Amino acid sequence: MVDEGGKDPNKEEKSEKEEYPLSSADWIVFLSGEISDHRTRFLMLGAIIVAGIFTCIGCVSALAVTGTIVSTCAAYLFLVYIVVLLAVLFWKGSPQERTIEHLEKIREDVIYEDLKNSKDILKRCEDAGIFKQKKD
């Protein structure tokens, strides 16, 4: 749509976005939000695993009271499952943790002005695999 002055408002809006990319403060706010989102997902996964561990402990306790051979085997299987869940909970090499570390490093570089250009910040985010930019 063309306005009365003969200028295309969509074209004007696009050129403004190209001329004024995100400032350093905008990048810091954006990256802080992303870090918060990733931490929330990571903590939610941990809460689910802890709930599973408590459920398994309850099952092991109930099976231990009956004292039959089948319940003893089932109790051992639940104990193995608990150990596996604990290993997953405390495993430090999770992709979520690595993503959080990348985001924090990029945010620190922006804060300490090691990264000033929006294109450089975007490139670092893409290299870290945090998000992909659409190619026009």
C-alpha positions in Angstrom: 0.0 0.0 0.0 1.3 3.4 -0.9 0.4 6.5 1.2 -0.4 10.0 -0.1 3.3 11.0 -0.2 4.0 8.2 -2.7 6.2 6.3 -0.2 5.7 2.7 0.7 5.3 2.4 4.5 6.5 -1.2 4.5 9.7 -0.2 2.6 10.3 2.6 5.1 9.8 0.2 8.1 12.2 -2.3 6.6 14.9 0.3 6.0 14.5 1.6 9.6 15.1 -1.9 10.9 18.2 -2.3 8.8 19.6 1.1 9.9 18.9 0.6 13.6 19.7 -2.9 14.7 19.5 -4.1 18.3 21.6 -2.1 20.7 23.9 -3.7 23.3 21.3 -3.2 26.0 18.6 -4.9 23.8 21.0 -7.9 23.2 21.7 -8.2 27.0 17.9 -8.2 27.7 17.3 -10.7 25.0 20.1 -13.1 26.0 19.0 -12.8 29.7 15.5 -13.9 28.7 16.9 -16.8 26.8 19.1 -17.9 29.7 16.0 -17.7 32.0 13.9 -19.8 29.6 16.6 -22.5 29.3 17.2 -22.6 33.1 13.4 -23.0 33.6 13.3 -25.9 31.2 16.3 -27.5 32.8 14.9 -27.2 36.3 11.5 -28.6 35.2 13.3 -31.6 33.9 15.1 -32.0 37.2 11.8 -31.7 39.1 10.3 -34.5 36.9 13.2 -36.7 37.6 13.1 -36.1 41.3 9.3 -36.9 41.3 10.1 -40.2 39.5 12.8 -41.0 42.0 10.4 -40.5 44.9 7.8 -42.7 43.1 10.3 -45.4 42.7 11.3 -45.2 46.3 7.7 -45.6 47.3 7.3 -48.6 45.0 10.5 -50.2 46.4 9.2 -49.7 50.0 5.8 -51.2 49.1 7.4 -54.2 47.4 9.9 -54.8 50.3 7.0 -55.1 52.7 5.5 -58.1 50.8 8.7 -60.1 50.8 8.1 -62.5 47.9 10.7 -63.4 45.3 8.9 -61.5 42.5 8.6 -58.4 44.6 12.3 -58.6 45.6 13.3 -58.8 41.9 11.0 -55.9 41.1 12.5 -53.9 44.0 16.0 -54.4 42.6 14.8 -53.3 39.2 13.3 -50.1 40.8 16.6 -49.5 42.6 18.5 -49.7 39.3 16.0 -47.3 37.8 16.6 -44.9 40.7 20.3 -45.0 40.1 19.8 -44.3 36.4 17.5 -41.4 37.2 20.1 -40.0 39.6 22.8 -40.3 37.0 20.7 -38.4 34.5 19.9 -35.7 37.1 23.5 -35.0 38.0 25.0 -35.4 34.5 26.8 -32.2 33.7 27.2 -32.7 30.0 23.5 -32.0 29.1 22.8 -30.0 26.0 20.7 -27.6 28.1 23.7 -26.8 30.3 26.0 -26.2 27.3 23.4 -23.9 25.7 23.2 -21.9 29.0 27.0 -21.6 29.1 27.1 -20.3 25.5 24.4 -17.7 26.2 26.1 -16.5 29.4 29.5 -16.2 27.6 27.9 -14.2 24.7 26.1 -12.0 27.2 29.3 -11.3 29.2 31.1 -10.4 26.0 28.3 -7.9 25.1 28.4 -6.5 28.7 32.2 -6.1 28.7 32.0 -4.6 25.1 34.0 -7.4 23.5 31.1 -7.7 21.1 29.7 -4.4 19.9 28.3 -5.0 16.4 24.9 -6.7 16.1 26.1 -8.8 13.2 28.9 -10.2 15.3 26.6 -11.0 18.2 24.1 -12.7 15.8 27.0 -14.7 14.2 28.2 -15.9 17.6 24.6 -16.9 18.5 24.3 -18.8 15.3 27.7 -20.5 15.7 26.7 -21.6 19.2 23.5 -23.1 17.7 21.2 -21.0 19.8 19.1 -19.9 16.9 19.2 -19.7 13.2 18.7 -16.6 11.1 16.3 -16.9 8.1 18.1 -16.4 4.8 16.1 -14.1 2.5 
